[in-house]
Amino acid sequence: MSQRKPTSPTPAMPATEPMLAWWQQQWLQSASPLARMQLAWMESLAEAMQFEAQYLKAMAESGQRMAECFGGDDAPSTPAEMHECYQKLVKDVTDAQMQRLEKATQLSHEFRERVWEEL
């Protein structure tokens, strides 16, 4: 009488290896566009922050010039000179705001372009 050894069940891993390899490849390929889209978003965000910093700089410079108009060494001495100084400041602030809005609309378009390229 020969005794048969009980055979252990064959592991399922070898049968599923091709499926796991395929799934991993698909997952990595799908993660890459997401990472590129996130990079495009982060680049757009960095540009927006740069534009905001430029706008804040222009506002700070305008505030400094306003202080000089009211009490600096070259302060206007007549109401007409004060009005001229104030109008120049208002024009500078308005121009800075218009540049800010223009850059914001360009940024939105560029961001959509970047995302579309990644899709």
TIBATI-302552 format. One record per residue (C-alpha): residue number from 1; residue in three letters; y, z, x. Coordinates in steps of 0.02 Angstrom, whole numbers. Layout:
REM residues N
{tordren NUM,'ALA',{Y,Z,X}};
...
This chain:
REM residues 119
{tordren 1,'MET',{0,0,0}};
{tordren 2,'SER',{160,-50,67}};
{tordren 3,'GLN',{314,40,19}};
{tordren 4,'ARG',{464,-62,-18}};
{tordren 5,'LYS',{628,4,38}};
{tordren 6,'PRO',{757,5,-98}};
{tordren 7,'THR',{885,-125,-60}};
{tordren 8,'SER',{1065,-78,-71}};
{tordren 9,'PRO',{1172,-184,-182}};
{tordren 10,'THR',{1270,-317,-92}};
{tordren 11,'PRO',{1452,-274,-78}};
{tordren 12,'ALA',{1568,-372,-190}};
{tordren 13,'MET',{1696,-394,-53}};
{tordren 14,'PRO',{1628,-554,24}};
{tordren 15,'ALA',{1631,-638,-146}};
{tordren 16,'THR',{1810,-589,-180}};
{tordren 17,'GLU',{1882,-624,-8}};
{tordren 18,'PRO',{1934,-803,-49}};
{tordren 19,'MET',{2021,-743,-207}};
{tordren 20,'LEU',{2112,-604,-114}};
{tordren 21,'ALA',{2166,-725,22}};
{tordren 22,'TRP',{2230,-847,-107}};
{tordren 23,'TRP',{2323,-710,-202}};
{tordren 24,'GLN',{2402,-643,-43}};
{tordren 25,'GLN',{2460,-817,6}};
{tordren 26,'GLN',{2535,-846,-167}};
{tordren 27,'TRP',{2619,-677,-165}};
{tordren 28,'LEU',{2697,-706,6}};
{tordren 29,'GLN',{2760,-877,-45}};
{tordren 30,'SER',{2839,-807,-203}};
{tordren 31,'ALA',{2919,-660,-111}};
{tordren 32,'SER',{3006,-774,12}};
{tordren 33,'PRO',{3121,-858,-117}};
{tordren 34,'LEU',{3164,-688,-187}};
{tordren 35,'ALA',{3213,-627,-15}};
{tordren 36,'ARG',{3318,-783,13}};
{tordren 37,'MET',{3403,-759,-155}};
{tordren 38,'GLN',{3440,-579,-110}};
{tordren 39,'LEU',{3511,-637,56}};
{tordren 40,'ALA',{3623,-763,-36}};
{tordren 41,'TRP',{3681,-623,-151}};
{tordren 42,'MET',{3718,-509,-4}};
{tordren 43,'GLU',{3815,-646,87}};
{tordren 44,'SER',{3919,-674,-69}};
{tordren 45,'LEU',{3949,-489,-85}};
{tordren 46,'ALA',{4006,-480,97}};
{tordren 47,'GLU',{4127,-623,67}};
{tordren 48,'ALA',{4195,-538,-89}};
{tordren 49,'MET',{4222,-378,8}};
{tordren 50,'GLN',{4314,-476,143}};
{tordren 51,'PHE',{4427,-557,12}};
{tordren 52,'GLU',{4463,-387,-65}};
{tordren 53,'ALA',{4505,-316,106}};
{tordren 54,'GLN',{4628,-459,134}};
{tordren 55,'TYR',{4707,-426,-35}};
{tordren 56,'LEU',{4722,-239,0}};
{tordren 57,'LYS',{4802,-279,168}};
{tordren 58,'ALA',{4930,-391,83}};
{tordren 59,'MET',{4966,-252,-44}};
{tordren 60,'ALA',{4989,-123,95}};
{tordren 61,'GLU',{5107,-238,190}};
{tordren 62,'SER',{5204,-267,30}};
{tordren 63,'GLY',{5218,-80,2}};
{tordren 64,'GLN',{5282,-57,178}};
{tordren 65,'ARG',{5414,-192,154}};
{tordren 66,'MET',{5465,-111,-11}};
{tordren 67,'ALA',{5492,54,78}};
{tordren 68,'GLU',{5598,-37,206}};
{tordren 69,'CYS',{5700,-117,65}};
{tordren 70,'PHE',{5740,54,-6}};
{tordren 71,'GLY',{5773,152,151}};
{tordren 72,'GLY',{5744,62,313}};
{tordren 73,'ASP',{5869,17,446}};
{tordren 74,'ASP',{5888,-156,370}};
{tordren 75,'ALA',{5901,-89,192}};
{tordren 76,'PRO',{6003,-197,74}};
{tordren 77,'SER',{6176,-131,43}};
{tordren 78,'THR',{6219,-227,-115}};
{tordren 79,'PRO',{6127,-245,-280}};
{tordren 80,'ALA',{6109,-433,-249}};
{tordren 81,'GLU',{6023,-403,-82}};
{tordren 82,'MET',{5911,-272,-164}};
{tordren 83,'HIS',{5866,-396,-301}};
{tordren 84,'GLU',{5827,-530,-172}};
{tordren 85,'CYS',{5717,-411,-73}};
{tordren 86,'TYR',{5626,-357,-231}};
{tordren 87,'GLN',{5599,-537,-290}};
{tordren 88,'LYS',{5525,-583,-121}};
{tordren 89,'LEU',{5404,-437,-132}};
{tordren 90,'VAL',{5353,-485,-310}};
{tordren 91,'LYS',{5323,-664,-252}};
{tordren 92,'ASP',{5216,-606,-106}};
{tordren 93,'VAL',{5112,-492,-218}};
{tordren 94,'THR',{5091,-630,-348}};
{tordren 95,'ASP',{5037,-755,-214}};
{tordren 96,'ALA',{4911,-630,-145}};
{tordren 97,'GLN',{4841,-601,-320}};
{tordren 98,'MET',{4828,-789,-353}};
{tordren 99,'GLN',{4736,-815,-187}};
{tordren 100,'ARG',{4620,-672,-235}};
{tordren 101,'LEU',{4580,-752,-404}};
{tordren 102,'GLU',{4556,-923,-325}};
{tordren 103,'LYS',{4435,-853,-197}};
{tordren 104,'ALA',{4342,-759,-333}};
{tordren 105,'THR',{4313,-919,-432}};
{tordren 106,'GLN',{4258,-1011,-274}};
{tordren 107,'LEU',{4141,-870,-231}};
{tordren 108,'SER',{4060,-878,-402}};
{tordren 109,'HIS',{4031,-1065,-382}};
{tordren 110,'GLU',{3964,-1044,-204}};
{tordren 111,'PHE',{3847,-905,-260}};
{tordren 112,'ARG',{3775,-1013,-399}};
{tordren 113,'GLU',{3753,-1154,-272}};
{tordren 114,'ARG',{3661,-1040,-152}};
{tordren 115,'VAL',{3546,-973,-287}};
{tordren 116,'TRP',{3511,-1148,-351}};
{tordren 117,'GLU',{3464,-1204,-175}};
{tordren 118,'GLU',{3340,-1060,-165}};
{tordren 119,'LEU',{3260,-1105,-330}};
